[in-house]
């Protein structure tokens, strides 16, 4: 009887620990999903901006300024 009670107590403790881990993982998962959504929104906005600049012919000027920035930061 004592062994069964001890085994049940140990199992209960393991279940509680797993519940804590699952709750933590769910919080982390939700934060990661929100971050991914933010990054996808940013990616889409940047893509639209680059497409608009390309349509206006501004990408050559942008490319030149980026190259100049790299040259300055490398110096």
ZATI-213709 format. One record per residue (C-alpha): residue in one letter; x, y, z. Coordinates in steps of 0.05 Angstrom, whole numbers, padded with zeros to 5 digits, always signed. Layout:
BEGIN
AXYZ ...
// end
This chain:
BEGIN
X+00000+00000+00000 X+00056+00048+00019 X+00093+00033-00046 X+00031+00049-00087 X+00021+00114-00050 X+00094+00133-00060 X+00090+00116-00135 X+00026+00157-00143 X+00058+00216-00108 X+00119+00212-00152 X+00075+00208-00215 X+00034+00268-00191 X+00099+00308-00181 X+00122+00290-00251 X+00055+00310-00281 X+00058+00378-00245 X+00129+00389-00270 X+00107+00372-00341 X+00048+00420-00336 X+00096+00476-00316 X+00142+00460-00375 X+00083+00457-00423 X+00057+00524-00399 X+00125+00556-00407 X+00133+00525-00477 X+00064+00551-00497 X+00083+00622-00475 X+00148+00618-00513 X+00112+00591-00574 X+00061+00648-00573 X+00116+00700-00566 X+00154+00669-00624 X+00091+00670-00667 X+00080+00743-00652 X+00153+00759-00668 X+00147+00721-00733 X+00084+00759-00752 X+00120+00825-00738 X+00179+00804-00780 X+00134+00782-00837 X+00098+00848-00835 X+00164+00885-00838 X+00188+00841-00895 X+00125+00855-00934 X+00130+00930-00922 X+00203+00931-00943 X+00186+00891-01005 X+00131+00939-01024 X+00178+00998-01013 X+00232+00967-01056 X+00181+00952-01110 X+00157+01024-01109 X+00228+01050-01112 X+00243+01002-01169 X+00182+01027-01207 X+00206+01099-01197 X+00277+01081-01217 X+00304+01099-01147 X+00340+01033-01135 X+00403+01056-01171 X+00409+01114-01123 X+00393+01069-01064 X+00445+01018-01087 X+00497+01072-01094 X+00484+01100-01025 X+00487+01030-00994 X+00554+01017-01028 X+00581+01084-01004 X+00557+01068-00933 X+00594+01002-00935 X+00657+01036-00959 X+00652+01087-00903 X+00640+01034-00849 X+00699+00993-00875 X+00746+01052-00870 
// end
